Amino acid sequence: MPERPEPPERPDRPYGAPEGETEAERRRRRARFLRELAEARALRDRVQPRRAKTARLRHAMRMRTFRW
């Protein structure tokens, strides 16, 4: 069983973040990731419209039955 890597020694730096990365760089990287994720979901919805519709209906049902 491989051992888990040691946690970062600097508590102000998120685990797995490159050394010397600023908060602004992390936010830019996260924003780019989220844009690409949304783009991939939109592409999947265009390619598989029936599955996308089913997922939309399922999500709507979950939201209707969710108690706040």
Buried (B, 14 or more C-beta within 10 A) or exposed (E): EEEEEEEEEEEEBEEEBEEEEEEEEBEEEEEEEEEEEEEEEEEEBEEEEEEBEEBEEEEEEEEEEEEE
